[in-house]
């Protein structure tokens, strides 16, 4: 079971495996996308049940969730302040975009390892690390970025398993890259 102590090593190990992650990404781009989605969804369910996100909260420290208009309304109502005040106090507009992100890291609502606005949190936070979504192989750059943040994404099970139960090391060896 993940305890939170391991988070210090994830960023370092992810950086050390950067080349392997990119090779793995390239490899996955050539795989059947529906099959990969099924595998990722199954692994996500299995791995996320072993991880206590409250022991980690690294995503709240490292990620800037994108807030849409409905997120801003939900959060401002939950905090009992106007949308305008919420925007001025907590948000900045993304460059060349109509979307917003929080104006600082860690998240202004992170208290210890818990979200003080949990019931009103943005959809991007609710859905993180986005492994339950379809089209995994079309989101691999974000997945690789999340390897350095989230123990669910970094988990070695995502590296070792391949469709039909073949060990990823065998596939990697046959494709001339290491895992």
C-alpha positions as CSV (number, residue, x, y, z in Angstrom):
1,X,0.0,0.0,0.0
2,X,1.3,3.5,-0.9
3,X,2.0,5.5,2.2
4,X,3.1,8.9,0.8
5,X,6.7,8.5,1.7
6,X,7.5,7.2,-1.8
7,X,6.5,10.4,-3.5
8,X,9.9,12.0,-3.1
9,X,11.4,9.3,-5.3
10,X,8.8,9.4,-8.0
11,X,10.0,12.6,-9.7
12,X,13.6,11.5,-9.6
13,X,12.9,8.0,-11.0
14,X,10.5,9.4,-13.6
15,X,13.3,11.7,-14.8
16,X,15.7,8.8,-14.9
17,X,13.3,6.8,-17.0
18,X,12.4,9.7,-19.3
19,X,13.9,8.0,-22.4
20,X,12.2,4.8,-21.6
21,X,8.9,6.6,-21.1
22,X,9.2,8.2,-24.6
23,X,10.1,4.8,-26.2
24,X,7.2,3.2,-24.4
25,X,4.9,6.0,-25.7
26,X,6.1,5.5,-29.2
27,X,5.5,1.7,-28.9
28,X,2.0,2.3,-27.5
29,X,1.1,4.6,-30.5
30,X,1.4,1.5,-32.7
31,X,-1.0,-0.6,-30.6
32,X,-4.7,-1.2,-30.8
33,X,-6.2,1.8,-29.1
34,X,-9.3,0.0,-27.8
35,X,-7.2,-2.9,-26.4
36,X,-4.9,-0.4,-24.7
37,X,-7.9,1.5,-23.2
38,X,-9.2,-1.8,-21.7
39,X,-5.9,-2.6,-20.2
40,X,-5.3,0.9,-18.8
41,X,-8.8,1.0,-17.3
42,X,-8.4,-2.3,-15.6
43,X,-4.9,-1.4,-14.3
44,X,-6.2,2.0,-13.1
45,X,-9.0,0.3,-11.1
46,X,-6.5,-2.2,-9.6
47,X,-3.8,0.3,-8.8
48,X,-5.9,3.2,-7.6
49,X,-7.5,0.8,-5.0
50,X,-4.0,0.4,-3.6
51,X,-3.2,4.1,-3.3
52,X,-4.4,6.4,-0.6
53,X,-4.5,9.8,-2.4
54,X,-4.9,11.5,1.0
55,X,-1.4,10.2,1.9
56,X,0.0,11.9,-1.2
57,X,-1.8,15.0,-2.5
58,X,1.1,15.5,-4.8
59,X,-1.2,16.5,-7.7
60,X,-2.5,19.4,-5.6
61,X,1.1,20.5,-5.1
62,X,2.3,20.1,-8.7
63,X,-0.6,20.2,-11.2
64,X,-2.4,23.3,-12.3
65,X,-6.0,22.2,-13.0
66,X,-7.8,23.9,-15.8
67,X,-11.0,25.6,-14.5
68,X,-14.0,26.0,-16.8
69,X,-16.8,28.4,-16.1
70,X,-18.9,25.7,-14.4
71,X,-16.0,25.0,-12.0
72,X,-15.7,28.6,-11.1
73,X,-19.4,28.9,-10.4
74,X,-19.4,25.7,-8.3
75,X,-16.3,26.8,-6.3
76,X,-17.5,30.3,-5.7
77,X,-20.9,29.2,-4.6
78,X,-19.4,26.6,-2.3
79,X,-17.2,29.3,-0.8
80,X,-20.1,31.7,-0.7
81,X,-18.3,34.4,-2.6
82,X,-19.1,36.0,-6.0
83,X,-17.6,34.6,-9.2
84,X,-15.7,37.8,-9.7
85,X,-14.2,37.8,-6.3
86,X,-13.2,34.1,-6.7
87,X,-11.6,34.9,-10.0
88,X,-9.7,37.9,-8.6
89,X,-8.6,36.1,-5.5
90,X,-7.6,32.7,-6.8
91,X,-7.3,32.6,-10.6
92,X,-5.2,33.6,-13.6
93,X,-6.2,33.3,-17.2
94,X,-4.2,30.9,-19.3
95,X,-2.2,32.4,-22.1
96,X,-4.1,32.7,-25.4
97,X,-7.1,30.9,-23.8
98,X,-10.4,31.5,-22.1
99,X,-9.7,28.9,-19.4
100,X,-8.3,29.6,-16.0
101,X,-5.8,28.0,-13.6
102,X,-5.1,28.7,-9.9
103,X,-2.8,31.7,-9.4
104,X,-0.4,29.7,-7.2
105,X,1.0,26.3,-6.3
106,X,0.2,24.4,-4.3
107,X,-3.5,24.6,-4.7
108,X,-4.9,27.4,-2.5
109,X,-7.4,24.9,-1.1
110,X,-4.9,22.3,-0.1
111,X,-4.9,21.9,3.7
112,X,-2.3,19.4,4.8
113,X,-3.1,16.6,2.3
114,X,-6.8,17.3,2.1
115,X,-8.9,19.6,-0.1
116,X,-10.7,22.2,1.9
117,X,-13.1,22.6,-1.1
118,X,-13.4,18.9,-1.9
119,X,-17.2,19.0,-2.6
120,X,-16.8,21.9,-5.0
121,X,-13.4,21.0,-6.6
122,X,-12.9,21.5,-10.3
123,X,-13.7,18.7,-12.8
124,X,-10.0,18.5,-13.7
125,X,-9.3,17.5,-10.0
126,X,-12.2,15.1,-9.8
127,X,-11.0,13.2,-12.9
128,X,-7.2,13.2,-12.2
129,X,-5.1,11.3,-13.3
130,X,-7.5,10.8,-16.2
131,X,-6.7,7.1,-16.7
132,X,-10.4,6.1,-16.8
133,X,-11.0,8.1,-20.0
134,X,-11.0,6.7,-23.5
135,X,-8.3,7.3,-26.1
136,X,-5.3,6.7,-23.8
137,X,-2.8,6.6,-26.6
138,X,-3.8,10.1,-27.8
139,X,-3.1,11.5,-24.3
140,X,0.4,10.0,-23.8
141,X,2.3,13.3,-23.4
142,X,0.1,14.2,-20.4
143,X,0.4,10.7,-19.1
144,X,4.2,10.9,-19.3
145,X,4.1,14.2,-17.5
146,X,1.9,12.7,-14.8
147,X,4.5,9.9,-14.2
148,X,6.5,12.4,-12.2
149,X,3.6,13.5,-10.1
150,X,1.2,10.6,-9.5
151,X,2.0,7.2,-7.9
152,X,-0.9,5.7,-9.7
153,X,0.5,6.7,-13.1
154,X,4.1,6.0,-12.1
155,X,3.2,2.5,-10.9
156,X,5.4,-0.2,-12.4
157,X,2.3,-2.3,-13.3
158,X,1.7,0.1,-16.1
159,X,5.2,-0.7,-17.5
160,X,5.2,-4.4,-17.0
161,X,1.8,-5.6,-18.4
162,X,0.9,-5.8,-22.0
163,X,-2.2,-7.1,-23.8
164,X,-2.9,-10.8,-23.5
165,X,-0.7,-11.1,-20.4
166,X,2.7,-10.8,-22.1
167,X,5.2,-9.3,-19.8
168,X,6.2,-5.9,-21.1
169,X,9.9,-6.7,-20.6
170,X,9.6,-9.4,-23.3
171,X,7.8,-7.0,-25.7
172,X,10.4,-4.3,-24.9
173,X,13.3,-6.7,-25.6
174,X,11.8,-7.7,-28.9
175,X,11.5,-4.0,-29.8
176,X,14.9,-3.0,-28.6
177,X,14.2,-0.8,-25.6
178,X,14.3,-1.4,-21.9
179,X,11.7,-1.1,-19.2
